[in-house]
Amino acid sequence: MEQVSKYSLSDKKKSEYIDALTPELLLLRTKAEISQEEIANIIGISRQSYGAIERKTRKMSWNTLL
Protein backbone atom coordinates (compact mmCIF):
# COMPACT_ATOMS: atom_id res chain seq x y z
CA MET A 1 0.00 0.00 0.00
CA GLU A 2 1.33 3.44 -0.97
CA GLN A 3 1.96 5.70 1.98
CA VAL A 4 0.63 9.24 1.64
CA SER A 5 1.88 12.00 3.87
CA LYS A 6 -0.67 14.01 5.77
CA TYR A 7 1.00 17.01 4.13
CA SER A 8 0.32 15.82 0.57
CA LEU A 9 -2.05 17.85 -1.56
CA SER A 10 -4.10 16.58 -4.46
CA ASP A 11 -3.52 18.06 -7.90
CA LYS A 12 -6.98 19.64 -7.62
CA LYS A 13 -6.08 21.37 -4.35
CA LYS A 14 -2.74 22.56 -5.78
CA SER A 15 -4.59 24.01 -8.78
CA GLU A 16 -7.03 25.78 -6.43
CA TYR A 17 -4.13 27.43 -4.58
CA ILE A 18 -2.50 28.48 -7.86
CA ASP A 19 -5.80 29.86 -9.17
CA ALA A 20 -6.32 31.84 -5.94
CA LEU A 21 -2.84 33.38 -5.98
CA THR A 22 -2.48 34.22 -9.68
CA PRO A 23 -4.98 37.14 -9.78
CA GLU A 24 -3.13 38.75 -6.84
CA LEU A 25 0.37 38.66 -8.34
CA LEU A 26 0.37 42.12 -9.93
CA LEU A 27 -0.98 43.80 -6.79
CA LEU A 28 1.46 41.95 -4.51
CA ARG A 29 4.43 42.73 -6.76
CA THR A 30 3.41 46.38 -7.03
CA LYS A 31 3.04 46.68 -3.25
CA ALA A 32 6.49 45.13 -2.81
CA GLU A 33 7.86 47.66 -5.33
CA ILE A 34 9.66 44.96 -7.27
CA SER A 35 10.01 44.54 -11.03
CA GLN A 36 9.02 41.46 -12.98
CA GLU A 37 12.72 40.90 -13.70
CA GLU A 38 13.60 41.01 -9.99
CA ILE A 39 10.86 38.63 -8.88
CA ALA A 40 11.58 36.26 -11.77
CA ASN A 41 15.23 36.10 -10.70
CA ILE A 42 14.23 35.46 -7.08
CA ILE A 43 11.94 32.55 -7.95
CA GLY A 44 14.20 31.16 -10.67
CA ILE A 45 12.20 31.65 -13.86
CA SER A 46 12.57 34.00 -16.83
CA ARG A 47 10.96 37.44 -16.84
CA GLN A 48 8.95 36.37 -19.88
CA SER A 49 7.58 33.34 -18.03
CA TYR A 50 6.71 35.43 -14.98
CA GLY A 51 5.01 38.05 -17.16
CA ALA A 52 2.92 35.37 -18.86
CA ILE A 53 1.86 33.99 -15.45
CA GLU A 54 0.95 37.48 -14.25
CA ARG A 55 -1.08 38.10 -17.45
CA LYS A 56 -2.75 34.70 -16.99
CA THR A 57 -1.60 33.43 -20.40
CA ARG A 58 0.47 30.72 -18.70
CA LYS A 59 -0.45 28.68 -15.64
CA MET A 60 1.98 28.79 -12.75
CA SER A 61 3.48 25.44 -11.79
CA TRP A 62 3.31 24.13 -8.24
CA ASN A 63 7.11 24.38 -7.96
CA THR A 64 6.99 28.04 -8.98
CA LEU A 65 4.30 28.71 -6.38
CA LEU A 66 6.44 27.11 -3.70
Protein Blocks (a to p, Z undefined) as FASTA:
>chain_A
ZZddfkbccfklmmmmmmmmmmmmmmmmmmnopafklmmmmnopafklmmmmmnopaccd
fklmZZ
